[in-house]
Amino acid sequence: MEIKDKQKVLQDFKQKLDRISAYLELDKKKERLAEIEKELENPELWNDRKKSIKLAKEKSLIEKDINLFKELEELYNEVELLVELDEEGEDIEEEFQKIYKKFEEDYKKAELFSVFKAEEDKNPAYLTIHPGAGGTESQDWAEMLLRMYLRWAERKNFKAEIVEIQPGEEAGIKSATIRVDGEYAYGFLKTETGIHRLIRISPFDANKRRHTSFVAVFVYPEADDSIEIEINEKDLRIDTFRASGHGGQHVNKTDSAVRITHIPTGIVATCQSDRSQHKNKAIAMKLLKAKLYELELEKKEEERNKLEQSKSDISWGNQIRTYTLHPFKLIKDHRTGVEVGDTQRVLDGDIDEFIYAALMKGIGKKKK
């Protein structure tokens, strides 16, 4: 489609460029980048490995924001030049369309990154899945969601690892926890916390009746190594057991799986992803710290705003999204109103449309 008023497009791009500069707080980030670079030049810093790693990660994220803005600036300059050529009678339509599309894509990306302001947004995330009442049907739905999130991580080139999984008796899973590591992993996934409802003809019902199933999803940020989460050994109960599996050679023959219970809060962290009990215990401790970290964030949030509900207040009646597979196909997010008819594409991990809409609406945002 030919864009006739190219001068108007140029003005629109200039407004968006100014908006992104403000959104990304580039002046502050450039100052912070200079501070980090100065700190990294200090030879004594490398004696503190945790701090040096943290600073290097922060530097990388700031540089990505700055470079993204520079790319938008370059695209704007190209559009400005093309508008001049157009006014001189040159045929620039094909090149203009190409740059127009690229600018809009980069703008959307920059706009999205601008909402990641919380310190924990950049951290890896732990995502847990728990089926509700409904037996095999709900457990099967839980496994479908597990697959969806693993596929989503794959699409974004994030590293996803199943930390804990409990298979159902007939099909599906009783619970699962995955660790997702990637650029702003927690920032993206935090809006997925809530109740996910499925409506379909159950493959486990001989009478082919329609069933409604519920699954709860919770997302926790991994505690940064620089953040001290104090855990008293006396407050822990550590149990070992044989890792569950679907049978055959993959069933663990030793008590390598580890379950750690934090007695004061009742929080439980389990890991069975490795054959080594020592490694499973280390991962379970990281998961426990992540849950305690999230608990501390929620406590601080309640102090700021007593009326805000924490994740533990989510009830089965407060589903965030409904996945309807019968009598029609539609997935609807009740918080943003986003609807997608291609249900298979979503279940195959293409959930960015829902995540982006929730982020831009401020869902999952920590208030200040």
Secondary structure, 3 states (H helix, E strand, C coil): CCCCCHHHHHHHHHHHHHHHHHHCCHHHHHHHHHHHHHHHCCHHHHHCHHHHHHHHHHHHHHHHHHHHHHHHHHHHHHHHHHHHHHHCCCCCHHHHHHHHHHHHHHHHHHHHHCCCCCHHHHCCEEEEEEECCCCHHHHHHHHHHHHHHHHHHHHCCCEEEEEEEEECCCCCEEEEEEEEECCCHHHHHHHHCEEEEEEEECCCCCCCCEEEEEEEEEEEECCCCCCCCCCCHHHEEEEEECCCCCCHHHCCCCCCEEEEEECCCCEEEEECCCCCHHHHHHHHHHHHHHHHHHHHHHHHHHHHCCCCCCHHHCCCCCEEEEEECCCCCEEEECCCCCEECCHHHHHCCCCHHHHHHHHHCCCCCCCC
